């Protein structure tokens, strides 16, 4: 396997090229002593310049001097570095099927000068065939050596090795590993063992910053991120330049970034140049509209990536319909799932405490008074029951809580608020006894080993959400506590509202008529739920307004919409209904200019019916009846959006409401096992709401939450499968001014 020199570079075969490129990535961040790493990199650079093929690896030699003294010591150091480099390259040659010749003439690598001022030649610009290298089926022992070399870990946790192996073979993988089970290591190790950069999609800024800190702690300094704050700044420009040069091992963005035209152009250039090692979708349950943390841009990931590298979807919570939906929407094969049963982190002692509203502050102070780090989760950001209000009340009682929520307070600019969030996150990570009051903007996936307890200041939005947030504690192996403080005033009313068979329109009317000043925890969560599921009629009003602003005539092609000051999730939901109904093909957004680029379809009846049939298949239900389309294209687009919304409100909305009902029922019945998940062994569950007689229940009985027999079959199916999440939204954007014009 020879090598030829052209324009100062060594051109090799694809597998050999991949092995050398990966060796460089690993040597810059191995657990070896810094001097040894520098020697190994210098040897590797010299081998490149000398054109030494990997096939003669067993015959590699270093010029040295016999005898004693400093020169002999340096020669021994060089030989040790060469031995370590040879072992690494042997492992990579096996991985990428590079043959090694045991016979042949001996050749020296180079006469290496080991002066104190040793400088390595620049390896920038030397890359393997982008993203297309395929590894053989790696042996577990080989992977464990590489795991130790980079991360210092002696062995894999359940499911990790299989998931990494599949990615190295160029296959997609959906890794469903428990919270604390090491999901991030799957894409981290596989990303380092494949040439190119790993594109990682994260749902929150807190999680991006947490992952960057984790990689930096492992000695990996070639990770970059592009966030809303760094976009358009010199820092963001430098991050993109490193990605385009091939100097990045990991590049973190949110899914919303994939919907920007500029970043899609960057991805196209990277794919044609340095290449992508893989694409990782962290917290992949957000892809599914069934999931409790759904966001519209997640549905566009597969389309945005186009001809993509191997895809790693990672999640700790994936009920059956969520799992199936994620696989279909990311275009992954059903056999892509790798699952590890059992808990990753220590199982918490769940303590469920029902109390009146005026008792909650005292209960919270008593729980936190025992010391130790903790997180208090609140259902929303502002108000007396929000994170800001709870943190303020704790400060008045002598506590010093940190505060983290995504929505900036009134009068605080977004950059200043993000700086405060970074400071709070860093302070929480560095303090053993730190206390944080937060919304789910912090909880998802963040890893802090010293957290002793979590407290839900209100009902969790679903069992899946509870498991995600409670798993923020106990990462150090010690058994943590997970408290739930909640108030439910009318159990019969809650039973009626949370029944999936209860009509959405009646639910909305009754919740809107209720006095907000008298809300209990069920009403608060239902108001959030109705913010995300405002009703098919209201969503159709938004779609109608959107189509009117797109201008005349309605025909296939791109349009631009300027939406200054508009609530983005609401607009994106309307655009998604157009996509689901087949009236639109794609949409992009310029967040700084607040401008959308919508690509419309032709709105032919056959196209619309095909799109609706695909959407029904994704949701696991039957498509709407065919025919009955209006003659005018704009009216057909509206009708298609109406039918698409009807599918969602017939299937997804009741299931998401049922997930909320599952959490309410578990709390009222003090069933910690239902909150933790049916897969948890019975011996690990804690049925009691509190652990001692010193903490009695107050505020009424917890055992009266029953269901009508006719609806129980619906509950049983929905509670088994569904997850839910909602967010507060403005009621409509139809009255705001914006303009549209053809491109």
C-alpha positions as a printed Julia matrix, in Angstrom:
743×3 Matrix{Float64}:
   0.0    0.0    0.0
   2.17   2.81  -1.23
   1.95   6.56  -1.12
   2.55   9.3   -3.66
   3.42  12.93  -3.1
   1.52  15.68  -4.94
   1.7   19.41  -4.18
   3.46  18.72  -0.89
   0.79  16.35   0.42
   0.72  12.61   0.77
  -2.19  10.95  -1.01
  -3.19   7.57   0.37
  -5.98   5.07   0.06
  -9.26   5.86   1.75
  -8.93   3.39   4.65
  -5.31   4.3    5.36
  -6.18   7.97   5.09
  -9.0    7.51   7.61
  -6.73   5.69  10.07
  -4.1    8.45   9.95
  -6.67  11.24  10.25
  -8.26   9.57  13.27
  -4.84   8.99  14.83
  -4.21  12.73  14.75
  -7.55  13.44  16.38
  -6.88  10.97  19.18
  -3.26  11.91  19.83
  -4.14  15.52  20.49
  -6.53  14.52  23.26
  -5.24  11.24  24.7
  -4.68  10.68  28.42
  -0.91  10.35  27.9
   1.68  12.74  29.26
   1.92  15.98  27.21
   5.53  15.37  26.16
   4.76  11.87  24.93
   1.79  13.19  22.94
   4.04  15.78  21.31
   6.61  13.14  20.38
   3.96  10.87  18.88
   2.52  13.69  16.82
   6.0   14.61  15.59
   6.63  10.98  14.61
   3.33  10.83  12.76
   4.06  14.08  10.93
   7.53  12.8    9.97
   6.03   9.56   8.67
   3.69  11.56   6.46
   6.51  13.66   5.07
   8.64  10.57   4.43
   5.81   8.78   2.66
   6.05   5.76   4.94
   3.04   3.48   4.3
   1.09   2.03   7.18
   1.5   -1.42   5.66
   5.13  -1.47   6.92
   4.13  -0.36  10.4
   5.88  -3.28  12.2
   9.2   -2.07  10.72
   8.97   1.54  11.86
  12.19   2.64  13.59
  13.58   5.69  15.33
  17.18   6.78  15.0
  18.73   6.8   18.45
  22.14   6.81  20.09
  23.44   4.0   22.34
  24.97   4.6   25.7
  24.06   6.82  28.59
  23.4   10.49  29.11
  20.72  12.95  27.97
  20.87  11.79  24.37
  20.22   8.18  25.32
  17.35   9.26  27.6
  15.79  11.15  24.73
  16.2    8.11  22.49
  14.39   5.94  25.06
  11.59   8.5   25.26
  11.33   8.47  21.48
  11.18   4.67  21.43
   8.42   4.64  24.06
   6.47   7.19  22.04
   6.92   5.1   18.89
   5.73   1.95  20.69
   2.6    3.77  21.88
   2.0    5.21  18.42
   2.37   1.79  16.84
  -0.21   0.28  19.2
  -2.68   3.07  18.44
  -2.16   2.72  14.68
  -2.52  -1.07  14.85
  -5.89  -0.64  16.53
  -6.98   1.87  13.89
  -5.66  -0.3   11.06
  -7.8   -3.17  12.32
 -10.73  -0.79  12.6
 -10.41   0.46   9.02
  -9.13  -2.8    7.44
  -5.66  -1.54   6.58
  -3.41  -4.59   5.93
  -0.09  -4.73   7.8
   2.92  -6.5    6.25
   4.98  -8.54   8.68
   7.86  -8.97   6.22
   9.75  -6.39   4.22
  12.79  -4.13   4.36
  13.37  -2.2    7.53
  13.03   1.55   7.13
  13.68   4.36   9.58
  10.98   6.93  10.14
  13.22   9.91  10.74
  16.13  11.17  12.76
  14.06  12.85  15.44
  15.59  15.78  17.29
  14.38  15.84  20.86
  15.37  19.35  21.8
  13.41  21.28  24.41
  12.1   23.53  21.69
  10.57  20.7   19.62
   7.96  21.97  17.17
   5.61  19.77  15.26
   4.86  20.44  11.61
   1.37  21.72  10.96
  -1.08  18.97  10.09
  -3.85  21.36   9.13
  -5.57  20.65   5.85
  -4.7   16.93   5.8
  -8.01  15.12   5.85
  -9.51  11.77   5.06
 -12.29  11.21   2.51
 -15.08  13.2    4.2
 -17.53  11.19   6.24
 -17.51   8.17   3.93
 -14.99   5.93   5.68
 -16.43   2.68   6.97
 -14.86   0.75   9.81
 -14.95  -3.0   10.13
 -16.87  -4.66  12.92
 -14.66  -3.52  15.8
 -13.71  -5.85  18.61
 -14.92  -4.77  22.04
 -11.37  -5.0   23.42
 -10.14  -2.59  20.75
 -12.89  -0.13  21.55
 -12.16  -0.39  25.28
  -8.52   0.47  24.65
  -9.56   3.56  22.7
 -12.12   4.41  25.4
  -9.37   4.31  28.01
  -6.95   6.26  25.81
  -9.3    9.22  25.33
 -11.62   9.25  28.35
  -9.74   7.19  30.93
 -12.72   4.84  31.43
 -11.97   1.12  31.87
 -15.17  -0.31  30.38
 -18.41   0.53  28.6
 -21.81   0.78  30.23
 -24.65  -1.34  28.82
 -25.55  -0.4   25.24
 -22.62   1.97  24.65
 -20.27  -0.41  22.84
 -22.95  -1.68  20.44
 -24.07   1.87  19.61
 -20.48   3.02  18.97
 -19.79  -0.05  16.8
 -22.79   0.64  14.59
 -21.79   4.25  14.05
 -18.25   3.22  13.15
 -19.67   0.84  10.54
 -21.52   3.78   9.01
 -24.95   2.73  10.32
 -27.59   4.86  12.04
 -28.36   4.17  15.69
 -31.15   5.21  18.05
 -29.6    4.73  21.51
 -32.24   4.57  24.26
 -30.08   4.54  27.37
 -31.23   5.42  30.89
 -30.53   8.82  32.41
 -26.95   8.73  33.64
 -26.23   5.78  31.32
 -23.65   7.6   29.21
 -25.54   8.62  26.07
 -23.13  11.46  25.28
 -20.13   9.14  25.24
 -21.67   7.26  22.29
 -21.39  10.19  19.88
 -18.19  11.5   21.54
 -16.15   8.33  21.04
 -17.65   7.51  17.64
 -17.11  11.12  16.53
 -13.42  10.92  17.46
 -12.98   7.56  15.71
 -14.37   8.79  12.39
 -12.73  11.4   10.16
 -14.41  14.79  10.09
 -16.47  16.79  12.57
 -19.43  15.51  14.58
 -22.46  17.81  14.26
 -24.38  17.68  17.55
 -27.92  19.05  17.87
 -28.86  20.05  21.43
 -32.23  21.41  22.6
 -31.04  23.97  25.18
 -28.21  26.44  25.71
 -27.57  24.95  29.15
 -26.99  21.53  27.63
 -24.63  22.89  24.96
 -22.53  24.63  27.6
 -22.57  21.53  29.79
 -21.32  19.34  26.94
 -18.55  21.81  26.07
 -17.37  21.76  29.7
 -17.45  17.96  29.76
 -15.33  17.69  26.6
 -12.89  20.29  27.87
 -12.53  18.27  31.07
 -11.57  15.26  28.93
  -8.86  17.32  27.21
 -10.87  17.85  24.02
 -10.44  21.49  23.05
 -11.54  21.15  19.43
 -15.25  21.56  20.22
 -17.15  24.66  19.1
 -20.73  25.9   19.3
 -22.87  28.4   17.43
 -25.65  29.82  19.59
 -28.03  32.73  19.3
 -25.6   34.83  21.29
 -22.47  34.02  19.23
 -24.22  34.14  15.84
 -22.89  37.11  13.87
 -20.13  37.81  16.4
 -16.35  37.38  15.92
 -16.54  34.37  18.23
 -19.15  32.73  16.01
 -17.16  33.53  12.87
 -14.07  31.87  14.36
 -16.1   28.78  15.27
 -17.45  28.47  11.71
 -13.95  29.01  10.27
 -12.6   26.13  12.36
 -15.45  23.91  11.17
 -14.8   24.75   7.51
 -11.03  24.21   7.89
 -11.51  20.79   9.42
 -10.12  21.84  12.82
 -13.32  20.91  14.73
 -14.03  17.52  16.23
 -17.46  18.54  17.57
 -19.77  21.37  16.55
 -22.85  22.11  18.67
 -25.99  23.89  17.45
 -29.7   23.88  18.2
 -32.13  22.35  15.66
 -33.36  25.89  14.88
 -29.93  26.62  13.36
 -30.59  24.02  10.64
 -33.49  26.16   9.44
 -31.23  29.12   8.58
 -30.03  29.45   4.98
 -26.53  30.49   6.02
 -25.88  27.42   8.12
 -27.27  25.09   5.47
 -24.71  26.58   3.07
 -22.0   25.97   5.66
 -23.07  22.32   5.99
 -22.91  21.87   2.23
 -19.32  23.23   2.18
 -18.3   21.02   5.1
 -19.79  17.94   3.41
 -17.79  18.7    0.26
 -14.59  19.5    2.2
 -13.51  18.21   5.61
 -16.68  16.12   5.94
 -18.98  15.23   8.8
 -18.05  12.27  10.96
 -21.66  11.88  12.1
 -24.73  13.84  13.12
 -26.03  13.39  16.67
 -29.53  14.35  17.82
 -29.37  14.6   21.6
 -32.63  14.27  23.57
 -34.14  12.76  20.43
 -37.63  12.42  21.93
 -37.97  16.13  21.08
 -38.23  15.02  17.43
 -41.64  13.54  18.09
 -44.78  15.63  18.46
 -45.82  12.98  20.97
 -42.86  13.92  23.17
 -43.0   16.15  26.22
 -40.27  18.49  24.89
 -41.36  18.81  21.26
 -40.24  21.75  19.12
 -41.26  22.26  15.47
 -37.72  22.6   13.98
 -36.93  19.06  15.16
 -39.32  17.8   12.48
 -37.09  19.34   9.8
 -33.8   17.69  10.82
 -33.81  14.93   8.2
 -34.7   17.35   5.39
 -32.07  19.89   6.51
 -29.25  17.33   6.68
 -30.02  15.99   3.2
 -27.46  13.34   2.18
 -26.28  12.87   5.69
 -23.53  10.98   7.51
 -24.38   8.27  10.05
 -27.02   9.56  12.45
 -27.02   9.02  16.21
 -30.32   9.68  17.97
 -29.99   9.65  21.75
 -32.66   9.65  24.43
 -33.37   8.39  27.94
 -37.14   8.36  27.48
 -38.83   6.93  24.44
 -42.26   5.27  24.88
 -43.4    3.13  21.96
 -45.18   5.8   19.84
 -42.41   8.34  20.47
 -39.8    5.8   19.41
 -41.66   4.87  16.24
 -42.26   8.54  15.4
 -38.58   9.43  15.88
 -37.45   6.57  13.63
 -39.86   7.56  10.86
 -39.2   11.3   11.0
 -35.41  10.84  11.01
 -35.66   8.21   8.23
 -33.96   5.56  10.36
 -34.51   1.81  10.01
 -36.6    0.08  12.73
 -33.57  -2.07  13.55
 -31.53   1.01  14.49
 -32.63   0.92  18.13
 -30.05   0.01  20.79
 -31.61  -0.17  24.24
 -30.2   -0.74  27.7
 -32.63  -1.62  30.47
 -32.36  -0.5   34.04
 -31.3    2.75  35.68
 -28.13   4.6   34.74
 -27.81   6.88  37.74
 -28.88   5.92  41.25
 -32.65   5.57  41.61
 -34.11   8.4   43.68
 -36.21   8.03  46.78
 -39.42   9.58  45.51
 -41.43  11.53  48.1
 -44.81  12.83  47.05
 -46.38  15.48  49.27
 -49.81  16.98  48.71
 -50.26  20.33  50.44
 -52.14  23.58  50.26
 -50.73  26.51  48.32
 -49.88  28.47  51.46
 -48.01  25.45  52.85
 -45.69  24.99  49.89
 -43.07  27.64  50.85
 -42.66  26.2   54.36
 -42.48  22.64  53.01
 -39.84  23.69  50.49
 -37.74  25.41  53.16
 -37.92  22.31  55.36
 -36.76  20.06  52.5
 -33.86  22.35  51.56
 -32.84  22.99  55.15
 -31.01  19.69  55.31
 -28.18  21.02  53.15
 -26.65  19.54  50.03
 -26.97  20.68  46.45
 -30.35  20.58  44.78
 -32.59  21.77  41.97
 -36.1   23.15  42.42
 -38.1   22.73  39.2
 -40.93  25.18  38.54
 -43.53  24.85  35.77
 -42.8   28.27  34.25
 -40.46  31.25  34.57
 -42.32  34.22  36.01
 -45.01  34.83  38.64
 -45.38  33.69  42.24
 -45.29  30.0   41.25
 -42.6   30.5   38.62
 -38.86  30.08  39.04
 -38.26  33.8   39.63
 -40.95  34.04  42.32
 -39.82  30.9   44.15
 -36.18  32.02  44.07
 -37.14  35.42  45.44
 -39.12  33.86  48.3
 -36.17  31.62  49.2
 -33.79  34.59  49.25
 -36.12  36.36  51.66
 -35.77  33.37  54.0
 -31.98  33.41  53.99
 -31.24  30.94  51.19
 -28.94  31.85  48.29
 -30.46  30.13  45.26
 -29.18  30.52  41.74
 -31.81  31.15  39.07
 -32.07  29.64  35.58
 -34.91  30.05  33.11
 -34.89  30.81  29.39
 -37.22  33.8   29.35
 -35.52  37.09  30.36
 -37.31  39.16  33.02
 -38.95  42.44  32.05
 -36.39  45.18  31.44
 -33.44  42.79  31.02
 -31.8   42.57  27.59
 -31.29  39.11  26.09
 -27.43  39.26  26.0
 -27.27  40.36  29.64
 -29.68  37.62  30.67
 -27.71  34.95  28.83
 -24.57  36.11  30.61
 -26.41  35.68  33.91
 -27.49  32.18  32.89
 -23.92  31.2   32.05
 -22.72  32.51  35.4
 -25.49  30.66  37.26
 -24.75  27.4   35.42
 -21.01  27.69  36.13
 -21.59  28.53  39.8
 -23.97  25.6   40.2
 -21.47  23.22  38.64
 -18.62  24.32  40.9
 -20.46  24.36  44.25
 -21.09  21.17  46.24
 -23.92  22.77  48.2
 -25.28  24.91  45.37
 -29.04  25.38  45.08
 -30.67  26.16  41.75
 -34.26  27.19  40.99
 -35.02  26.49  37.36
 -37.5   25.61  34.65
 -37.01  22.7   32.27
 -34.66  25.0   30.29
 -31.95  23.75  32.66
 -33.1   20.26  33.53
 -32.9   18.43  30.2
 -29.77  16.28  30.09
 -27.53  18.46  32.28
 -25.0   16.42  34.28
 -23.9   17.59  37.75
 -22.42  14.93  40.07
 -23.06  16.72  43.39
 -26.84  17.19  43.17
 -28.45  15.52  46.19
 -32.13  16.22  45.54
 -34.69  17.57  43.1
 -37.95  19.23  44.11
 -40.9   19.68  41.75
 -42.72  22.78  42.94
 -45.94  21.61  41.35
 -46.96  18.62  39.26
 -44.54  17.28  36.64
 -45.92  17.51  33.11
 -45.61  13.75  32.49
 -43.89  10.69  33.96
 -41.24  11.03  31.23
 -40.58  14.65  32.18
 -40.33  13.66  35.85
 -37.78  10.95  35.06
 -35.7   13.36  32.99
 -35.68  16.02  35.69
 -35.31  13.73  38.71
 -32.32  12.12  37.0
 -30.37  15.38  37.38
 -29.58  14.12  40.9
 -27.59  11.07  41.95
 -24.96  11.18  39.22
 -22.27  10.45  41.82
 -23.84   7.09  42.69
 -25.36   8.11  46.02
 -29.11   7.68  46.37
 -30.81  11.08  45.83
 -34.2   12.39  46.84
 -36.93  13.45  44.4
 -39.74  15.48  45.99
 -43.06  16.5   44.47
 -45.06  19.29  46.17
 -48.47  19.69  44.57
 -51.98  20.96  45.07
 -55.1   19.55  43.41
 -58.41  21.09  44.46
 -61.0   19.21  42.42
 -60.24  15.58  41.71
 -63.51  14.98  39.83
 -62.83  18.0   37.65
 -59.25  16.84  37.02
 -60.52  13.37  36.1
 -62.94  14.86  33.58
 -60.47  17.29  32.0
 -57.61  14.79  31.74
 -59.72  12.04  30.19
 -58.43  11.79  26.57
 -62.03  11.37  25.39
 -63.03  14.79  26.79
 -63.44  17.2   23.83
 -60.6   19.67  23.41
 -62.95  22.56  22.62
 -64.87  22.07  25.88
 -61.63  21.75  27.82
 -60.37  25.03  26.39
 -63.63  26.83  27.15
 -63.75  25.62  30.76
 -60.08  26.33  31.47
 -60.31  29.82  29.98
 -63.4   30.51  32.09
 -61.64  29.49  35.33
 -60.28  32.25  37.59
 -56.44  32.27  37.28
 -56.14  33.56  40.84
 -57.58  30.26  42.07
 -55.53  27.92  39.86
 -54.25  24.67  41.31
 -51.37  22.74  39.75
 -53.6   20.88  37.31
 -55.03  24.12  35.95
 -51.56  25.65  35.6
 -50.31  22.72  33.57
 -53.45  22.65  31.44
 -52.99  26.33  30.63
 -49.47  25.5   29.43
 -50.84  22.53  27.49
 -53.45  24.71  25.79
 -50.72  27.19  24.9
 -49.16  24.49  22.74
 -52.46  22.99  21.56
 -54.62  26.06  21.06
 -57.23  24.24  18.98
 -57.56  23.27  15.33
 -59.81  26.28  14.65
 -57.28  28.79  16.0
 -54.41  27.13  14.21
 -56.42  27.28  11.0
 -56.97  31.02  11.54
 -53.19  31.43  11.69
 -52.72  29.36   8.54
 -55.36  31.41   6.74
 -53.66  34.66   7.74
 -50.29  33.28   6.7
 -51.59  32.33   3.26
 -53.13  35.77   2.79
 -49.82  37.47   3.61
 -48.01  35.23   1.15
 -49.69  37.2   -1.6
 -51.26  36.4   -4.93
 -51.21  34.26  -6.95
 -50.84  31.02  -5.03
 -48.35  28.95  -7.02
 -45.36  26.71  -6.42
 -42.15  28.51  -5.57
 -40.42  30.48  -2.81
 -41.91  33.43  -0.91
 -40.56  35.7    1.81
 -42.37  36.73   4.96
 -41.2   39.45   7.28
 -42.57  38.97  10.78
 -41.13  41.63  13.12
 -41.76  41.06  16.8
 -43.73  37.86  16.22
 -43.89  34.87  18.54
 -41.83  32.34  16.61
 -43.29  28.99  17.85
 -46.74  30.12  16.75
 -45.56  30.97  13.23
 -43.6   27.74  12.95
 -46.61  25.71  14.04
 -48.65  27.29  11.22
 -45.87  26.58   8.72
 -45.72  23.0    9.93
 -49.42  22.53   9.26
 -48.83  23.71   5.68
 -45.99  21.18   5.35
 -48.04  18.34   6.83
 -50.91  19.1    4.48
 -48.62  19.23   1.43
 -49.18  22.92   0.6
 -45.55  23.81   1.45
 -42.3   21.99   0.72
 -39.83  23.68   3.08
 -39.21  26.81   5.11
 -36.12  28.69   6.27
 -35.73  31.61   8.65
 -33.35  34.53   9.13
 -33.68  35.14  12.87
 -31.84  38.44  12.87
 -34.03  39.96  10.16
 -37.11  38.09  11.41
 -37.76  36.9    7.89
 -39.06  33.53   6.7
 -38.5   31.94   3.32
 -41.39  29.58   2.51
 -41.25  27.2   -0.45
 -44.82  26.49  -1.56
 -46.0   23.4   -3.41
 -48.47  23.3   -6.23
 -51.44  22.35  -4.01
 -52.67  19.79  -6.52
 -55.22  17.43  -4.91
 -53.09  14.35  -5.56
 -50.06  15.99  -3.89
 -52.09  17.07  -0.88
 -53.64  13.65  -0.36
 -50.23  11.97  -0.64
 -48.78  14.33   1.98
 -51.71  13.74   4.35
 -51.36   9.98   3.91
 -47.66  10.25   4.86
 -48.49  12.33   7.92
 -51.18   9.87   9.01
 -48.67   7.05   8.66
 -46.21   8.96  10.84
 -48.9    9.37  13.5
 -49.99   5.75  13.23
 -53.57   6.54  12.25
 -55.79   6.47   9.18
 -55.61   9.34   6.65
 -58.53  11.75   6.22
 -61.11  10.89   3.55
 -59.98  11.7    0.01
 -61.75  14.11  -2.3
 -63.84  17.16  -1.58
 -61.12  19.66  -2.52
 -62.06  23.27  -3.4
 -61.31  24.48  -6.9
 -59.09  27.43  -5.9
 -55.45  26.53  -4.9
 -55.38  28.77  -1.82
 -58.6   27.24  -0.52
 -57.17  23.76  -1.17
 -54.09  24.66   0.89
 -56.32  25.8    3.75
 -58.36  22.61   3.58
 -55.18  20.49   3.59
 -53.92  22.34   6.69
 -57.31  21.8    8.35
 -57.14  18.05   7.73
 -53.53  17.92   8.98
 -54.49  19.74  12.18
 -57.41  17.35  12.57
 -55.0   14.42  12.62
 -52.96  16.03  15.38
 -55.97  16.88  17.53
 -57.42  13.41  17.07
 -54.24  11.56  18.03
 -51.45  13.63  19.56
 -53.29  16.15  21.75
 -55.32  13.54  23.68
 -52.18  11.46  24.2
 -50.22  14.44  25.51
 -53.1   15.29  27.85
 -53.16  11.67  28.97
 -49.46  11.89  29.84
 -50.27  14.8   32.13
 -53.06  12.7   33.59
 -50.61   9.88  34.26
 -48.42  12.21  36.32
 -51.44  13.58  38.22
 -52.8   10.13  38.94
 -49.41   8.86  40.14
 -49.08  11.79  42.53
 -52.61  11.49  43.88
 -52.2    7.76  44.43
 -48.67   8.22  45.8
 -47.42   5.76  43.19
 -43.71   6.53  42.83
 -43.3    3.49  40.6
 -45.6    5.02  37.98
 -43.52   8.2   37.99
 -40.23   6.34  37.75
 -41.44   3.99  35.01
 -42.78   0.46  34.88
 -39.32  -0.91  34.05
 -38.04  -0.05  37.55
 -37.95  -3.15  39.81
 -40.62  -3.16  42.49
 -38.0   -3.38  45.25
 -36.55  -0.04  44.13
 -39.86   1.8   44.28
 -41.04   3.82  47.23
 -44.77   3.78  47.67
 -44.82   6.13  50.63
 -45.12   9.83  49.95
 -42.68  10.65  52.76
 -40.09   8.65  54.62
 -41.08   9.37  58.21
 -43.95  10.33  60.46
 -42.47  13.83  60.85
 -43.74  14.75  57.37
 -47.46  13.93  57.32
 -49.7   14.67  54.38
 -51.92  17.68  54.54
 -54.64  19.09  52.38
 -56.86  16.08  51.85
 -56.79  12.46  50.78
 -54.69  11.24  47.9
 -56.67   8.17  47.03
 -59.77   9.4   45.25
 -58.52   9.8   41.69
 -60.48   7.13  39.81
 -61.59   6.76  36.21
 -64.74   5.79  34.41
 -64.65   2.22  33.06
 -65.5    3.37  29.55
 -62.42   5.58  29.4
 -59.94   3.33  31.15
 -58.97   1.45  27.98
 -58.11   4.76  26.37
 -56.12   5.78  29.42
 -54.27   2.49  29.58
 -53.08   2.77  26.01
 -52.32   6.47  26.1
 -50.56   6.46  29.47
 -48.34   3.69  28.25
 -47.23   5.51  25.16
 -47.5    9.24  25.35
 -45.52  12.18  26.64
 -46.46  15.77  26.72
 -45.19  19.28  26.84
 -46.68  22.73  26.16
 -45.52  26.29  26.23
 -47.15  29.65  26.67
 -47.91  31.48  23.44
 -49.49  34.66  22.33
 -53.07  34.03  21.26
 -52.55  34.78  17.58
 -50.34  36.62  15.16
 -53.14  37.44  12.75
 -53.41  41.08  13.84
 -49.71  41.9   13.64
 -48.4   43.62  10.55
 -45.95  41.89   8.28
 -45.38  41.86   4.54
 -44.78  39.25   1.88
 -43.26  39.42  -1.55
 -42.1   36.95  -4.18
 -38.44  36.07  -4.39
